[in-house]
Amino acid sequence: MARFPELNGKVALITGAGRRGGLGEGIARRLLEEGCKVVLTDIGQARGAEMPVTAVGTDEEMAQVAAELAAATGGECVAMALDVLDEAQVQAVMAATVARFGALDILVNNAGIGYLMKSLVDIEASEWDAVLGVNLRGAFLTIKHAGRQMIAQGSGRIVNIASQAAKSAFPHAAAYCSSKHGLVGLTRVAALELGAHGINVNAVCPNHVTTGLGAWQNEYFAAKQGKSVEQYLADMAARIPLGRPGLASDTAAATAFLCSDDAVYITGEAINVSGGEENH
């Protein structure tokens, strides 16, 4: 059921949204339920060792996700391949979105690499570059070009999906934490520069969510701690005041709120969606 009727008919572009069960899919579902027209994007194919086929949204899966979401919600959802590291592709997808739907009202930066986890002394420079590239450079490029379109329109909403790792440090996550801390800084600068044009820019900082990526993280960190996955998850739940890890729907709800008129006076913020686990 739609809770924000003002979102009906708005055009939203979501990066990194081509995988089943991911945060991007959850956000797309919620915005479709609110009546938005949604463009799902993902890289479409593997790109070397740092972006294997098991970790990216392929063209085929992305098209299937878009079709399934459209059928489930009755909304309009299309898929477009987008490598957020390629500025020409970013420009082309923004232009294609506007050509098809007439506007670009909402940008959700969800694309990210959270699977290259190694100790600080073991991570390769190429792995560091891949994480910082997708998680931070990619967000910069999409904000830059969506921002231009939104300035021309006189309004817009940008939501960057950061992480609890944007505020707290975690072992084996030097590149990830650095990129997400940087994303909050980028959010704040964008909010300052774009506010005069009627554009709100915020970040959402979820704690752990067991998506496909999250399941891999569960196995990785459980092994590092010498625990079973079940014990690792039980220990995680025990330290969260609300008693459970996050769900994709939690992040999606916060995103929808930040795109709504109820959030018209909120910009430059990095909002925790962590069940109380992150409390500063």
Secondary structure in CASP SS format (residue, H / E / C, confidence):
PFRMAT SS
TARGET T0000
AUTHOR 0000-0000-0000
METHOD secondary structure of the structure
MODEL  1
M C 1.00
A C 1.00
R C 1.00
F C 1.00
P H 1.00
E H 1.00
L H 1.00
N C 1.00
G C 1.00
K C 1.00
V E 1.00
A E 1.00
L E 1.00
I E 1.00
T C 1.00
G C 1.00
A C 1.00
G C 1.00
R C 1.00
R C 1.00
G C 1.00
G C 1.00
L H 1.00
G H 1.00
E H 1.00
G H 1.00
I H 1.00
A H 1.00
R H 1.00
R H 1.00
L H 1.00
L H 1.00
E H 1.00
E C 1.00
G C 1.00
C C 1.00
K E 1.00
V E 1.00
V E 1.00
L E 1.00
T E 1.00
D E 1.00
I C 1.00
G E 1.00
Q C 1.00
A C 1.00
R C 1.00
G C 1.00
A C 1.00
E C 1.00
M C 1.00
P C 1.00
V H 1.00
T H 1.00
A H 1.00
V C 1.00
G C 1.00
T E 1.00
D H 1.00
E H 1.00
E H 1.00
M H 1.00
A H 1.00
Q H 1.00
V H 1.00
A H 1.00
A H 1.00
E H 1.00
L H 1.00
A H 1.00
A H 1.00
A H 1.00
T H 1.00
G C 1.00
G C 1.00
E C 1.00
C E 1.00
V E 1.00
A E 1.00
M E 1.00
A E 1.00
L C 1.00
D C 1.00
V C 1.00
L C 1.00
D C 1.00
E H 1.00
A H 1.00
Q H 1.00
V H 1.00
Q H 1.00
A H 1.00
V H 1.00
M H 1.00
A H 1.00
A H 1.00
T H 1.00
V H 1.00
A H 1.00
R H 1.00
F H 1.00
G C 1.00
A C 1.00
L C 1.00
D C 1.00
I E 1.00
L E 1.00
V E 1.00
N E 1.00
N C 1.00
A C 1.00
G C 1.00
I C 1.00
G C 1.00
Y C 1.00
L C 1.00
M C 1.00
K E 1.00
S C 1.00
L C 1.00
V C 1.00
D C 1.00
I C 1.00
E C 1.00
A H 1.00
S H 1.00
E H 1.00
W H 1.00
D H 1.00
A H 1.00
V H 1.00
L H 1.00
G H 1.00
V H 1.00
N H 1.00
L H 1.00
R H 1.00
G H 1.00
A H 1.00
F H 1.00
L H 1.00
T H 1.00
I H 1.00
K H 1.00
H H 1.00
A H 1.00
G H 1.00
R H 1.00
Q H 1.00
M H 1.00
I H 1.00
A H 1.00
Q H 1.00
G C 1.00
S C 1.00
G E 1.00
R E 1.00
I E 1.00
V E 1.00
N E 1.00
I E 1.00
A C 1.00
S C 1.00
Q H 1.00
A H 1.00
A H 1.00
K C 1.00
S C 1.00
A C 1.00
F C 1.00
P C 1.00
H C 1.00
A E 1.00
A H 1.00
A H 1.00
Y H 1.00
C H 1.00
S H 1.00
S H 1.00
K H 1.00
H H 1.00
G H 1.00
L H 1.00
V H 1.00
G H 1.00
L H 1.00
T H 1.00
R H 1.00
V H 1.00
A H 1.00
A H 1.00
L H 1.00
E H 1.00
L H 1.00
G H 1.00
A H 1.00
H H 1.00
G C 1.00
I E 1.00
N E 1.00
V E 1.00
N E 1.00
A E 1.00
V E 1.00
C E 1.00
P E 1.00
N C 1.00
H C 1.00
V E 1.00
T C 1.00
T C 1.00
G H 1.00
L H 1.00
G H 1.00
A H 1.00
W H 1.00
Q H 1.00
N H 1.00
E H 1.00
Y H 1.00
F H 1.00
A H 1.00
A H 1.00
K H 1.00
Q C 1.00
G C 1.00
K C 1.00
S C 1.00
V H 1.00
E H 1.00
Q H 1.00
Y H 1.00
L H 1.00
A H 1.00
D H 1.00
M H 1.00
A H 1.00
A H 1.00
R C 1.00
I C 1.00
P C 1.00
L C 1.00
G C 1.00
R C 1.00
P C 1.00
G E 1.00
L C 1.00
A H 1.00
S H 1.00
D H 1.00
T H 1.00
A H 1.00
A H 1.00
A H 1.00
T H 1.00
A H 1.00
F H 1.00
L H 1.00
C H 1.00
S C 1.00
D H 1.00
D H 1.00
A H 1.00
V C 1.00
Y C 1.00
I C 1.00
T C 1.00
G C 1.00
E C 1.00
A E 1.00
I E 1.00
N E 1.00
V E 1.00
S C 1.00
G C 1.00
G C 1.00
E C 1.00
E C 1.00
N C 1.00
H C 1.00
END
